């Protein structure tokens, strides 16, 4: 009877999770969908608490309470600009939990597991371990605790491959000759190290792909846990998470016109690659605040193109205020969002939504590109590579073929930039040298605040 | 694990993968960040495994590992859902009045 109740709660949870994700196909239905998923989770937890193997609730309750407190604190107080870091951290937590359950199962049986269970457990522990350290390093890079630039050395890929081969070798050995504790823990240790090595050569600009991949790994680790424990709801939820991450990483790669291998092993943005760009001549034209303000105030259509710079400057609210000021004057304001702008998929959308920009004003790449020729002023805020015309015009460029926001087709372009330096990829951006482009240097938030005042006076 | 349970587990996996692909490819880029935090919260379902490990008292090591896992997964579940909710509440349609002017 009890088993039926537990299984029923899992079945209900699985259905509600799928309905919850289905709700995410539209912002209007998303909230209700999430409530369904939350209810499903609650049911699954209550069901599990009835499990006949549970003899003491002390540690369960302590863990649940402490975890809820930390989770609630993170959920309520993490600023939207820090969303990539928070997500990286939660990938690490999820993967770590999966790895721990696997280690505990192995330990409990003294390593003597059936072949199939051992295979699933090995997957679970390896994926869990490497995702934990990989995500922690991604977190450190995003938080600025370590430098965001790729870390490379000679023979890196060969070394990584050798390490991975050793880890997998031990895994395969353990499947057929189970029972060796030292070998198992060596495998776990190597997987932890491999996670670090995997993320080390990846630059900050490639983070959207890495985040999605780690998301996928964390999900697959959960699914593998489901195989170990013969638990269907774990398999379903883990697979959904795994596939979601996988689809996102493919979308991100496509948005950069690069293959997964290139992102993972290409160490993009390191010094070796950056010299490949064509030499740029000409000067960047700095323009006055008043000129820009007048242009914008009398424009028909203004398109904002935000990038990671908007997030670092926390400028999303200032952007919205400027947009409001313009809209009051009858200017049509739109936002062009590149899929890889920012540090995780959908990063810019969330920031602008936070600043109360209605989502109907946010346009995807394919929707906004045909609009640029009719746009009077395109305002680039802390974006660089996603508007680099070299991707379209220069086949020799490292980012050749990457779909870009074609702001250079607008009648006038304003680039808000912190300084004269290059972007994260280290590439020259010919957009900055075009006659149509004007540069405004300085902190984006400050520049925008001054622009608002200038527009009001225009 | 018997062959029969393994096969049924693979069935579940394959169907979930197919369904996941269908459902998730319909999520617009607008909601990709909430999607990530939502799937994160959902995969915190590994909590189910951790709870049994923490409460079954197989041995002390397992209990400690289980407890840590319960803590980590709960953080993900609660944090993930709270933050997804917070994000989704920010996504607003254009105020109705303004849309009428546009027309």
Boltz contact constraints between the chains, C-beta under 6 A:
constraints:
  - contact:
      token1: [A, 17]
      token2: [B, 42]
      max_distance: 6.0
  - contact:
      token1: [A, 21]
      token2: [B, 23]
      max_distance: 6.0
  - contact:
      token1: [A, 22]
      token2: [B, 23]
      max_distance: 6.0
  - contact:
      token1: [A, 24]
      token2: [B, 27]
      max_distance: 6.0
  - contact:
      token1: [A, 24]
      token2: [B, 31]
      max_distance: 6.0
  - contact:
      token1: [A, 24]
      token2: [B, 35]
      max_distance: 6.0
  - contact:
      token1: [A, 25]
      token2: [B, 26]
      max_distance: 6.0
  - contact:
      token1: [A, 25]
      token2: [B, 27]
      max_distance: 6.0
  - contact:
      token1: [A, 27]
      token2: [B, 91]
      max_distance: 6.0
  - contact:
      token1: [A, 30]
      token2: [B, 88]
      max_distance: 6.0
  - contact:
      token1: [A, 31]
      token2: [B, 88]
      max_distance: 6.0
  - contact:
      token1: [A, 34]
      token2: [B, 84]
      max_distance: 6.0
  - contact:
      token1: [A, 38]
      token2: [B, 81]
      max_distance: 6.0
  - contact:
      token1: [A, 41]
      token2: [B, 77]
      max_distance: 6.0
  - contact:
      token1: [A, 44]
      token2: [B, 48]
      max_distance: 6.0
  - contact:
      token1: [A, 48]
      token2: [B, 48]
      max_distance: 6.0
  - contact:
      token1: [A, 48]
      token2: [B, 51]
      max_distance: 6.0
  - contact:
      token1: [A, 51]
      token2: [B, 52]
      max_distance: 6.0
  - contact:
      token1: [A, 53]
      token2: [B, 52]
      max_distance: 6.0
  - contact:
      token1: [A, 53]
      token2: [B, 56]
      max_distance: 6.0
  - contact:
      token1: [A, 54]
      token2: [B, 55]
      max_distance: 6.0
  - contact:
      token1: [A, 54]
      token2: [B, 56]
      max_distance: 6.0
  - contact:
      token1: [A, 55]
      token2: [B, 57]
      max_distance: 6.0
  - contact:
      token1: [A, 56]
      token2: [B, 55]
      max_distance: 6.0
  - contact:
      token1: [A, 56]
      token2: [B, 57]
      max_distance: 6.0
  - contact:
      token1: [A, 59]
      token2: [B, 54]
      max_distance: 6.0
  - contact:
      token1: [A, 59]
      token2: [B, 63]
      max_distance: 6.0
  - contact:
      token1: [A, 59]
      token2: [B, 67]
      max_distance: 6.0
  - contact:
      token1: [A, 60]
      token2: [B, 51]
      max_distance: 6.0
  - contact:
      token1: [A, 60]
      token2: [B, 54]
      max_distance: 6.0
  - contact:
      token1: [A, 60]
      token2: [B, 55]
      max_distance: 6.0
  - contact:
      token1: [A, 63]
      token2: [B, 67]
      max_distance: 6.0
  - contact:
      token1: [A, 63]
      token2: [B, 70]
      max_distance: 6.0
  - contact:
      token1: [A, 63]
      token2: [B, 71]
      max_distance: 6.0
  - contact:
      token1: [A, 64]
      token2: [B, 74]
      max_distance: 6.0
  - contact:
      token1: [A, 66]
      token2: [B, 71]
      max_distance: 6.0
  - contact:
      token1: [A, 67]
      token2: [B, 71]
      max_distance: 6.0
  - contact:
      token1: [A, 67]
      token2: [B, 74]
      max_distance: 6.0
  - contact:
      token1: [A, 67]
      token2: [B, 75]
      max_distance: 6.0
  - contact:
      token1: [A, 68]
      token2: [B, 74]
      max_distance: 6.0
  - contact:
      token1: [A, 68]
      token2: [B, 78]
      max_distance: 6.0
  - contact:
      token1: [A, 70]
      token2: [B, 75]
      max_distance: 6.0
  - contact:
      token1: [A, 71]
      token2: [B, 75]
      max_distance: 6.0
  - contact:
      token1: [A, 71]
      token2: [B, 78]
      max_distance: 6.0
  - contact:
      token1: [A, 71]
      token2: [B, 79]
      max_distance: 6.0
  - contact:
      token1: [A, 72]
      token2: [B, 78]
      max_distance: 6.0
  - contact:
      token1: [A, 74]
      token2: [B, 79]
      max_distance: 6.0
  - contact:
      token1: [A, 75]
      token2: [B, 79]
      max_distance: 6.0
  - contact:
      token1: [A, 75]
      token2: [B, 82]
      max_distance: 6.0
  - contact:
      token1: [A, 75]
      token2: [B, 83]
      max_distance: 6.0
  - contact:
      token1: [A, 87]
      token2: [B, 36]
      max_distance: 6.0
  - contact:
      token1: [A, 90]
      token2: [B, 40]
      max_distance: 6.0
  - contact:
      token1: [A, 90]
      token2: [B, 76]
      max_distance: 6.0
  - contact:
      token1: [A, 93]
      token2: [B, 72]
      max_distance: 6.0
  - contact:
      token1: [A, 93]
      token2: [B, 75]
      max_distance: 6.0
  - contact:
      token1: [A, 93]
      token2: [B, 76]
      max_distance: 6.0
  - contact:
      token1: [A, 94]
      token2: [B, 43]
      max_distance: 6.0
  - contact:
      token1: [A, 94]
      token2: [B, 76]
      max_distance: 6.0
  - contact:
      token1: [A, 96]
      token2: [B, 72]
      max_distance: 6.0
  - contact:
      token1: [A, 97]
      token2: [B, 46]
      max_distance: 6.0
  - contact:
      token1: [A, 97]
      token2: [B, 50]
      max_distance: 6.0
  - contact:
      token1: [A, 97]
      token2: [B, 69]
      max_distance: 6.0
  - contact:
      token1: [A, 97]
      token2: [B, 72]
      max_distance: 6.0
  - contact:
      token1: [A, 97]
      token2: [B, 73]
      max_distance: 6.0
  - contact:
      token1: [A, 98]
      token2: [B, 46]
      max_distance: 6.0
  - contact:
      token1: [A, 100]
      token2: [B, 65]
      max_distance: 6.0
  - contact:
      token1: [A, 100]
      token2: [B, 68]
      max_distance: 6.0
  - contact:
      token1: [A, 100]
      token2: [B, 69]
      max_distance: 6.0
  - contact:
      token1: [A, 101]
      token2: [B, 49]
      max_distance: 6.0
  - contact:
      token1: [A, 101]
      token2: [B, 50]
      max_distance: 6.0
  - contact:
      token1: [A, 101]
      token2: [B, 53]
      max_distance: 6.0
  - contact:
      token1: [A, 101]
      token2: [B, 69]
      max_distance: 6.0
  - contact:
      token1: [A, 103]
      token2: [B, 65]
      max_distance: 6.0
  - contact:
      token1: [A, 104]
      token2: [B, 53]
      max_distance: 6.0
  - contact:
      token1: [A, 104]
      token2: [B, 62]
      max_distance: 6.0
  - contact:
      token1: [A, 104]
      token2: [B, 65]
      max_distance: 6.0
  - contact:
      token1: [A, 104]
      token2: [B, 66]
      max_distance: 6.0
  - contact:
      token1: [A, 107]
      token2: [B, 61]
      max_distance: 6.0
  - contact:
      token1: [A, 108]
      token2: [B, 58]
      max_distance: 6.0
  - contact:
      token1: [A, 108]
      token2: [B, 62]
      max_distance: 6.0
  - contact:
      token1: [A, 114]
      token2: [B, 1]
      max_distance: 6.0
  - contact:
      token1: [A, 116]
      token2: [B, 1]
      max_distance: 6.0
  - contact:
      token1: [A, 116]
      token2: [B, 6]
      max_distance: 6.0
  - contact:
      token1: [A, 117]
      token2: [B, 1]
      max_distance: 6.0
  - contact:
      token1: [A, 215]
      token2: [B, 36]
      max_distance: 6.0
  - contact:
      token1: [A, 219]
      token2: [B, 43]
      max_distance: 6.0
  - contact:
      token1: [A, 222]
      token2: [B, 43]
      max_distance: 6.0
  - contact:
      token1: [A, 222]
      token2: [B, 46]
      max_distance: 6.0
  - contact:
      token1: [A, 225]
      token2: [B, 46]
      max_distance: 6.0
  - contact:
      token1: [A, 225]
      token2: [B, 49]
      max_distance: 6.0
  - contact:
      token1: [A, 227]
      token2: [B, 9]
      max_distance: 6.0
  - contact:
      token1: [A, 229]
      token2: [B, 49]
      max_distance: 6.0
  - contact:
      token1: [A, 230]
      token2: [B, 5]
      max_distance: 6.0
  - contact:
      token1: [A, 232]
      token2: [B, 12]
      max_distance: 6.0
  - contact:
      token1: [A, 233]
      token2: [B, 45]
      max_distance: 6.0
  - contact:
      token1: [A, 234]
      token2: [B, 45]
      max_distance: 6.0
  - contact:
      token1: [A, 235]
      token2: [B, 12]
      max_distance: 6.0
  - contact:
      token1: [A, 235]
      token2: [B, 13]
      max_distance: 6.0
  - contact:
      token1: [A, 236]
      token2: [B, 16]
      max_distance: 6.0
  - contact:
      token1: [A, 237]
      token2: [B, 42]
      max_distance: 6.0
  - contact:
      token1: [A, 237]
      token2: [B, 43]
      max_distance: 6.0
  - contact:
      token1: [A, 237]
      token2: [B, 45]
      max_distance: 6.0
  - contact:
      token1: [A, 238]
      token2: [B, 43]
      max_distance: 6.0
  - contact:
      token1: [A, 239]
      token2: [B, 13]
      max_distance: 6.0
  - contact:
      token1: [A, 239]
      token2: [B, 16]
      max_distance: 6.0
  - contact:
      token1: [A, 239]
      token2: [B, 17]
      max_distance: 6.0
  - contact:
      token1: [A, 239]
      token2: [B, 20]
      max_distance: 6.0
  - contact:
      token1: [A, 240]
      token2: [B, 20]
      max_distance: 6.0
  - contact:
      token1: [A, 241]
      token2: [B, 39]
      max_distance: 6.0
  - contact:
      token1: [A, 241]
      token2: [B, 43]
      max_distance: 6.0
  - contact:
      token1: [A, 243]
      token2: [B, 17]
      max_distance: 6.0
  - contact:
      token1: [A, 243]
      token2: [B, 20]
      max_distance: 6.0
  - contact:
      token1: [A, 243]
      token2: [B, 21]
      max_distance: 6.0
  - contact:
      token1: [A, 244]
      token2: [B, 24]
      max_distance: 6.0
  - contact:
      token1: [A, 244]
      token2: [B, 39]
      max_distance: 6.0
  - contact:
      token1: [A, 247]
      token2: [B, 24]
      max_distance: 6.0
  - contact:
      token1: [A, 339]
      token2: [B, 29]
      max_distance: 6.0
  - contact:
      token1: [A, 345]
      token2: [B, 32]
      max_distance: 6.0
  - contact:
      token1: [A, 346]
      token2: [B, 32]
      max_distance: 6.0
  - contact:
      token1: [A, 346]
      token2: [B, 33]
      max_distance: 6.0
  - contact:
      token1: [A, 349]
      token2: [B, 30]
      max_distance: 6.0
  - contact:
      token1: [A, 350]
      token2: [B, 33]
      max_distance: 6.0
  - contact:
      token1: [A, 350]
      token2: [B, 87]
      max_distance: 6.0
  - contact:
      token1: [A, 353]
      token2: [B, 90]
      max_distance: 6.0
  - contact:
      token1: [A, 353]
      token2: [B, 91]
      max_distance: 6.0
  - contact:
      token1: [A, 354]
      token2: [B, 90]
      max_distance: 6.0
  - contact:
      token1: [A, 358]
      token2: [B, 92]
      max_distance: 6.0
  - contact:
      token1: [A, 358]
      token2: [B, 93]
      max_distance: 6.0
  - contact:
      token1: [A, 358]
      token2: [B, 94]
      max_distance: 6.0
  - contact:
      token1: [A, 359]
      token2: [B, 30]
      max_distance: 6.0
  - contact:
      token1: [A, 359]
      token2: [B, 91]
      max_distance: 6.0
  - contact:
      token1: [A, 360]
      token2: [B, 94]
      max_distance: 6.0
  - contact:
      token1: [A, 364]
      token2: [B, 29]
      max_distance: 6.0
